[in-house]
Structures are given as structure tokens and as C-alpha cells.
Amino acid sequence: MGRLDGKVAVITGAAGGIGREAALLFSEEGASVVVADVSAESGEKTAAECREAVFEKVDVSDAGSVEALYDAATRRFGGVDVLYNNAGIMPPDDDSILTTEPDAWDRVHAVNARGVFLCCKFGIPRLLDRGGGSVINVASFVALMGAATSQIAYTASKGAVLSMSRELAVQFARRGVRVNALCPGPVETPLLMRLFSDDPAAYERRRVHLPMGRLATAREIASAALFLASDESSYVNGATFLVDGGLSAAYVTPE
Ligand SMILES: NC(=O)c1ccc[n+]([C@@H]2O[C@H](COP(=O)([O-])OP(=O)(O)OC[C@H]3O[C@@H](n4cnc5c(N)ncnc54)[C@H](O)[C@@H]3O)[C@@H](O)[C@H]2O)c1
């Protein structure tokens, strides 16, 4: 028996990275998965590797596109039980506040904050139609901790996701909808690892703060999302769900 048997999950940003890993894991655990992403080629590929999944092209920053996504999911699988709002961007021109231009701020907020807002706005009514469900909004440890290596728009957008999630959790709890903010620590994704292989000192600067001395794997974050998606987390609501290997608990780490 799978941990998500009979559930329909819509995962945004599921073409690659953590979202792709989650699509594979959720489908292994019995869910029907909607792989939703702007990137069609890799999105189709992810969906094809899942047990039962379809790809839907979506731009999470566009209201019409997000509304159409949940319409399509409902038409295809009869309803929606899990919203995993995972799509997010971190462009290179989002840096210190001294150099980040308003345009970069707007682009980051359009995907990371407005995107989660739109997915909740059009997705939660679908969960209510089924008598409840689980919403997993992806924030980050940076919503809770400051970094001198700033990415100011990204950090602020994740703060918005965190506070929005808390409020939705309180508003919809009595109607069966749980909303949690998944806050990963740094994850070993291809993009990040490529960045660090070009600049080992930047990697070391971050690794030293991690009590475990390593980044998370995408599977470790997807496994936490699986718990939040499943009925095993039926009393977990409004949580700042940190999956950071103890990073946010650390003052001095082992040598
Ligand atoms: N990787 C990390 O270290 C880390 C740490 C904390 C939080 N996060 C968060 O986890 C989530 C996933 O991160 P990842 O590292 O797997 O990222 P990733 O870049 O590997 O994947 C993000 C996916 O989102 C898609 N996407 C981008 N813009 C979109 C849009 N407008 N509409 C629909 N899809 C869009 C991309 O095509 C891509 O497939 C993000 O929200 C990220 O902020 C990541």
C-alpha cells in the first residue's frame, strides 16, 4: 500500500530539481501526479518516468495559466488533494540590495510569492471541493536566517511565502485544509553544485555552518514533502517545517 494511494497531487516546478524528485516519489507512493512547469521538454520527461502522471505547462506567475492548471488537473483526475507549490527562481542578478535592480525584485516576486499566492487562490477551492487536502508551500531557511551572501529579493519572497502559509493554515483548518511551509536548507541540486564546483571557497563558506557537514539531497526534501502530503501529518498545520540538517539550530558547528 502506498502512502498517497488515491490522492491527486499537483506539483509546480516538477520538471527538475526537488520537484522532479517529489513527482517520482509521490507517484511511487500511489499518487496521480500533475507535473506542472514552464519547461515543457523536461516536464514531459519527468511525467513519462512516473507511474501515473501528466505534464501541464504552467507559468505560476500568470493567473490565467494557474487557473487552467487546476481545471486540467480536475478534468484529468477528477479532483485535487495535494498542492505542492514548489516552483521558485533565484536569478544571478538578485544579489545585495546595493546592486539588485527593481526589475530583478519584480521577477523573483512574480514567481516565488505571486506564484504561491495564485496556486493557493486557484488550488485551495479544489481541495475544499474534496472536503480537504494538504498544501505544501515551499519557502526556505533564508526566511528565518540572515546571510551576508545576500539574495535580497529571493529572501524577501520566501518570507512572504512563510507568513502567507501561516495565515491560510489558520483560515482553512476547520474546513479540512492543512497548509504548511516547507523550509529546506541548502540542497545539492545540479545548479548549485555547478556553481560551487566553479567556486570551492563559496561552497566551503556555507558547508562550515552545516552541523552535518553536507547539503541535503533532493530526495531528503521530497521525503519531507511526502510526509506533509500524506495523512500521516494529519495534525501538522501552520508549521514552519524546517528540513535543514540542524542549520538553524547551530551556533558553533563541529570542526
Ligand atoms: N536548492 C536549494 O538549495 C533550495 C533551498 C531552499 C529552498 N529551495 C526552494 O525549493 C524549490 C525548488 O528548488 P530547486 O532547487 O529544485 O529549483 P530548480 O531550479 O532545480 O527547479 C525549479 C523548477 O521551477 C520551474 N519554474 C521556474 N519558473 C517557473 C514558473 N514561472 N512557472 C512554473 N515553473 C517554473 C523551473 O522550470 C524548474 O523546473 C524552490 O522554490 C526553491 O526556492 C531550494
The ligand as a Gaussian input file, in Angstrom:
#p B3LYP/6-31G(d) Opt

LIG

0 1
 N       18.011000      24.159000      -3.974000
 C       18.090000      24.688000      -2.758000
 O       19.158000      24.741000      -2.137000
 C       16.832000      25.228000      -2.108000
 C       16.865000      25.607000      -0.756000
 C       15.711000      26.116000      -0.163000
 C       14.554000      26.242000      -0.909000
 N       14.553000      25.875000      -2.225000
 C       13.302000      26.046000      -2.967000
 O       12.872000      24.778000      -3.422000
 C       12.141000      24.935000      -4.634000
 C       12.727000      24.051000      -5.720000
 O       14.092000      24.383000      -5.875000
 P       15.088000      23.603000      -6.860000
 O       16.453000      23.791000      -6.316000
 O       14.585000      22.240000      -7.126000
 O       14.950000      24.529000      -8.168000
 P       15.176000      24.189000      -9.709000
 O       15.644000      25.457000     -10.342000
 O       16.008000      22.956000      -9.873000
 O       13.697000      23.859000     -10.198000
 C       12.693000      24.837000     -10.226000
 C       11.671000      24.467000     -11.275000
 O       10.709000      25.522000     -11.335000
 C       10.394000      25.769000     -12.682000
 N        9.899000      27.141000     -12.833000
 C       10.607000      28.301000     -12.809000
 N        9.809000      29.343000     -13.043000
 C        8.550000      28.846000     -13.203000
 C        7.289000      29.439000     -13.488000
 N        7.162000      30.755000     -13.652000
 N        6.216000      28.631000     -13.593000
 C        6.335000      27.282000     -13.451000
 N        7.506000      26.673000     -13.202000
 C        8.602000      27.444000     -13.081000
 C       11.698000      25.543000     -13.435000
 O       11.483000      25.294000     -14.810000
 C       12.252000      24.330000     -12.694000
 O       11.839000      23.112000     -13.259000
 C       12.217000      26.437000      -4.981000
 O       11.070000      27.084000      -4.516000
 C       13.440000      26.893000      -4.210000
 O       13.384000      28.261000      -3.915000
 C       15.655000      25.365000      -2.833000

